[in-house]
Amino acid sequence: MSSIAWLSKRLDDGRILCEACNQRCKLHEGEYGICGVRKVEKGKLRLLVYGLAAAVNVDPVEKKPMFHFQPGTKSFSFGTVGCNFSCKFCQNFDISQYPKEHEHQIFGRELSPKQIVELAKEYECASVSYTYNEPIVFFEYTYDTARLVHEAGLKNIYVTSGYETHKAIDELTPYLDGMNIDIKGFTDSFYKEICGARLKPVLDTIKYAHKKGIWIETTTLLIPGHNDSDDEIRDIAKFQVDLDPAMPWHVSAFHPMYKMTDVPPTPSYTLRRAYEIGKEEGLKYVYVGNIDDEEHESTYCPSCNKRVIDRHGTIGQYVTNLLDKNGVCPYCGYRLEGVWS
């Protein structure tokens, strides 16, 4: 199943420039983009996975992770095969890297944008999340779906590595309510050697999406010996504080996966150290992930420090939200930042 990948343009030399992500692939006839799912055929760029969902689930929104976005609700979640990154630690490599490792083969269940909205409503979801692989590589599919989701009164969430072009964000802004953006590390060498990308475009995306008014939470998977030094953790925290101290930061545990099975899991003390560094630098909301730690997964009011959202059990399993529909603390009246209804 394919569709015209309209976020593209023809260059003077005849090649097609893909304008969805900051890899900005320039492709001749018959060539595939880095993602493996965008290909030039008969002079046009095509999205080969349009309407083909490789993974579909109904998840707690906390699993995205989004902690300040309609807490305690369900999000209809789906993704396709393909990715514009090549992270050696990828947790979903079986779908994200599939086309690259199987001679450009693709797979997926036929699922139209209309069907996605119908299923989201059937399962009483408050939102639709574009996740599991990188959503910008199937941009046109997400765009058409997001418009219908918006019309149905539900919200849209991108779970992304943050390589969207400004043009893509401009197109999505009327329909996109939230993003969880990975800050995978804070050195360009880490991005180049481990992820097949660069750092600056990610930081630019976060700044631009924030400027456009999209609710953003960020996630950093801390990998022992690679991106978990105090200095690097502090640099990430400082970047966020300078942009918006109320932007939640999730620091998550790495588990050996894909091409990094020789690296040990992240110790819990590393996550708690990152939590403390984030707080020291002035972030209002820091959370640990991928381990069971109720104290550091719950939300505390920045004004009175009372626990206002309690989280325990498997991610999103037990959520008790004491805030009202506007995010107001019942103890002191402070309005916590987020999307609460």
KANORNOR-V920868 format. One record per pair of residues at least 12 apart in sequence whose C-alpha atoms are under 10 Angstrom apart, sorted by the first residue. I is the first residue (numbers start at 0). J is the second residue. Records with the same first field share a line. If there is no record, write none. Layout:
I: J  J
//
This chain:
0: 45  46  47  48  49  50  51  105  106  107  109
1: 36  37  38  45  46  47  48  49  50  51  140
2: 37  43  44  45  46  47  48  49  50  139  140
3: 37  38  39  40  43  44  45  46  47  49  139
4: 17  18  19  37  38  39  43  44  45  46  47  49  136  137  138  139  140
5: 17  18  19  43  44  45  46  138  139
6: 18  19  20  44  45  138  139  166  167  170
7: 19  23  24  25  43  44  45
8: 25  43  44
9: 25  26  42  43  44
10: 25  26
12: 27
13: 25  26  27  28  42
14: 26  27  28  30  39  42  43  44
15: 27  28  30  38  39  42  43  44
16: 32  39  44
17: 32  37  38  39  44  136
18: 163  164  165  166  167
19: 135  136  137  138  139  162  163  164  165  166  167  168
20: 34  83  135  136  138  161  162  163  164  165  166  167  168  200
21: 83  135  161  162  163  164  165  196  197  200  201  204
22: 34  83  84  162  163  164  195  196  197  200
23: 162  164
24: 37
25: 39
26: 38  39  42  44
27: 39  40  42  43  44
28: 40  41  42  43  44
29: 41  42  43  44
30: 44
31: 44  45  99  103
32: 44  81  82  83  136
33: 81  82  83  84  85  98  99  136  195
34: 80  81  82  83  84  85  95  96  97  98  99  103  133  135  136  137
35: 47  48  80  81  82  83  95  96  97  98  99  100  102  103  104  105  136
36: 48  49  79  80  81  82  83  98  99  103  104  105  136  137
37: 81  136  137
45: 139
46: 136  137  138  139  140
47: 80  81  103  104  105  106  137
48: 78  79  80  81  105  106  107  108  109  136  137  139  140
49: 79  107  109  110  111  112  137  138  139  140  141
50: 79  107  108  109  110  111  112  114  115  137  139  140  141  144
51: 77  78  79  80  105  106  107  108  109  110  111  137  140
52: 76  77  78  79  80  106  107  108  109  110  111  115  140
53: 77  78  79  80  81  93  94  95  105  106  107  108  109  110  131  132
54: 76  77  78  79  80  94  107  108  130  131  132
55: 75  76  77  78  79  107  108  110  115  129  130  131
56: 74  75  76  77  78  128  131
57: 73  74  75  76  77  118  119  122  123  124  127  128
58: 72  73  74  75  76  77  124  127  128  314  315  316
59: 71  72  73  74  75  76  124  314  315  316  317  318
60: 72  73  74  75  76  124  125  126  127  128  156  314  315
61: 73  74  310  313  314  315  316  318
62: 74  288  289  313  314  315  316
63: 76  128  129  130  131  156  157  158  159  178  179  216  218  314  315
64: 158  178  179  180  216  217  218  248  249  286  288  314  315
65: 156  158  177  178  179  214  215  216  217  218  247  248  249  315  337  338
66: 216  247  248  249  284  286  296  297  298  308  310  315  337  338  339
67: 177  214  215  216  246  247  284  298  308  326  335  336  337  338  339
68: 126  154  156  176  177  178  214  215  216  336  337  338  339  340
69: 125  126  154  320  324  326  337  338  339  340
70: 308  310  315  318  319  320  322  337  338  339  340
71: 125  308  310  315  316  317  318  319  320
72: 123  124  125  126  315  318  340
73: 119  122  123  124  125  126  127  128  315
74: 119  122  123  124  125  126  127  128  129  153  154  155  156
75: 115  116  118  119  120  122  123  124  125  126  127  128  129  130  155  156
76: 115  119  124  126  127  128  129  130  131  156  157  158
77: 110  115  127  128  129  130  131  132  134  141
78: 94  95  107  128  129  130  131  132  133  134  137  141  158
79: 94  95  97  105  106  107  108  129  130  131  132  133  134  136  137  140
80: 92  93  94  95  96  97  98  99  104  105  106  107  131  132  133  134  136  137
81: 93  94  95  96  97  98  99  103  105  132  133  134  136  137
82: 94  95  96  97  98  99  131  132  133  134  135  136  137  160
83: 95  96  132  133  134  135  136  160  162  194  195  196
84: 96  132  133  160  162  190  191  193  194  195  196  197
85: 99  190  191  192  193  194  195  196
86: 183  190  191  192  193  194  195  196  257  258  259
87: 192  193  194  195  256  257  258  259  260
88: 193  194  220  222  253  254  255  256  257  258  259  260  262
89: 132  194  253  254  255  256  257  258  259
90: 131  132  253  254  255  256  257
91: 131  132  256  257
92: 131  132  256  257  258
93: 132  257
94: 106  107  131  132
95: 131  132  133
96: 132
111: 140  143  144
112: 140  141  142  143  144  145  146  147  148
113: 143  144  147  148
114: 144
115: 127  144  145  147  148
116: 144  145  147  148  149  150  151  153
117: 147  148  151
119: 148  151  153
120: 148  151  152  153
124: 153  154
125: 148  152  153  154  155  340
126: 145  148  149  152  153  154  155  156  176  177
127: 141  144  145  148  149  153  154  155  156  157
128: 141  145  154  155  156  157  158  177  178
129: 141  144  145  155  156  157  158  159  178
130: 156  157  158  159  179
131: 158  159
132: 158  159  160
133: 157  158  159  160  161  162  163
134: 156  157  158  159  160  161  163
135: 157  158  159  160  161  162  163  164  167  168
136: 162  163
138: 163  167  170  171
139: 167
141: 155  157  171  175
142: 167  170  171  174  175
143: 171  174
144: 174
145: 171  173  174  175  176
146: 171  173  174  175
147: 174
148: 174  175
149: 173  174  175  176
150: 174
153: 174  176
154: 174  175  176  177  340
155: 171  174  175  176  177  178
156: 174  175  176  177  178  179  213  214  215
157: 171  175  176  177  178  179  180  215
158: 177  178  179  180  181  215  216  217  218
159: 178  179  180  181  182  201  217  218
160: 178  179  180  181  182  183  196  201  204  217  218
161: 178  179  180  181  182  183  198  200  201  202  203  204  205  208  217
162: 180  181  196  197  198  199  200  201  202  203  204  205
163: 200  201  203  204  205  207  208
164: 200  201  203  204  207
165: 203  204  207  208
168: 204  207  208  211  213
169: 207  208  211
171: 208  213
172: 208  211  212  213
173: 211  213
174: 213
175: 208  212  213  214
176: 212  213  214  215  338
177: 208  209  212  213  214  215  216  337  338
178: 205  208  209  213  214  215  216  217
179: 205  214  215  216  217  218  247  248  249
180: 201  202  204  205  215  216  217  218  219  248
181: 201  202  205  216  217  218  219  220  248  249
182: 198  201  202  205  217  218  219  220  235  248  249  250
183: 198  201  217  218  219  220  221  222  226  235
184: 198  218  219  220  221  222  225  226  227  231  232  234  235
185: 197  198  199  202  219  226  227  230  231  232  233  234  235  238
186: 198  199  226  231  234  235
187: 199
189: 225  226
193: 225  258  259
202: 238  239
205: 217  239  242
206: 239  242  243
209: 242  243  246
210: 242
213: 338
214: 246  247  336  337  338
215: 243  245  246  247  248  337
216: 245  246  247  248  249  284  285  337
217: 239  246  247  248  249  250  285
218: 247  248  249  250  251  285  286  287  288
219: 232  235  248  249  250  251  252  253  287  288
220: 249  250  251  252  253  254  265  270  287  288  289
221: 250  251  252  253  254  264  265  266  269  270  273
222: 251  252  253  254  255  259  262  263  264  265  266  269
223: 252  253  262  263  264  265  266  269
224: 262  263  265
225: 262
227: 265  269  270  272  273
228: 269  273
229: 269  272  273  276
230: 276
231: 273
232: 250  272  273  274  276  277
233: 273  275  276  277  279  280
234: 276  277  280
235: 248  276  277  280
236: 248  273  274  276  277  278  279  280  281  282  285
237: 276  277  279  280  281  282
238: 280
239: 277  280  281  282
240: 277  278  280  281  282  283
241: 280  281  282
243: 281  282  283
244: 277  278  280  281  282  283  284
245: 281  282  283  284  285  301  335  336  337
246: 282  283  284  285  336  337
247: 282  283  284  285  286  336  337
248: 274  277  282  283  284  285  286  287
249: 270  273  274  284  285  286  287  288  289  296
250: 269  270  271  273  274  277  285  286  287  288  289
251: 265  267  269  270  273  286  287  288  289  290
252: 264  265  266  267  269  270  287  288  289  290
253: 265  266  288  289  290
254: 289
265: 289  290
266: 290
267: 287  288  289  290  291  292
269: 287
270: 286  287  288  289  290  295
271: 285  286  287  292  295
273: 285  286  287
274: 286  287  295
282: 301
283: 298  299  300  301  302  335  336
284: 296  297  298  299  300  301  335  336
285: 297  298  299
286: 298
288: 314
289: 313  314
290: 312  313  314
291: 310  311  312  313  314
292: 310  311  312
293: 309  310  311  312
294: 306  309  310  311
295: 309  310  311
296: 308  309  310  311  314
297: 309  310  311  318  319  320
298: 310  320  335
299: 328  335
300: 322  327  328  329  330  331  332  333  334  335
301: 328  333  334  335  336
302: 328  330  331  332  333  334  335
303: 328  330  331  332  333
304: 330  331
305: 328  329  330  331
306: 320  321  328  330
307: 319  320  321  322  326  327  328  329  330  335
308: 320  321  322  328
309: 321
322: 334  335  339
323: 339  340
324: 338  339  340
325: 337  338  339  340
326: 338  339  340
327: 339
//
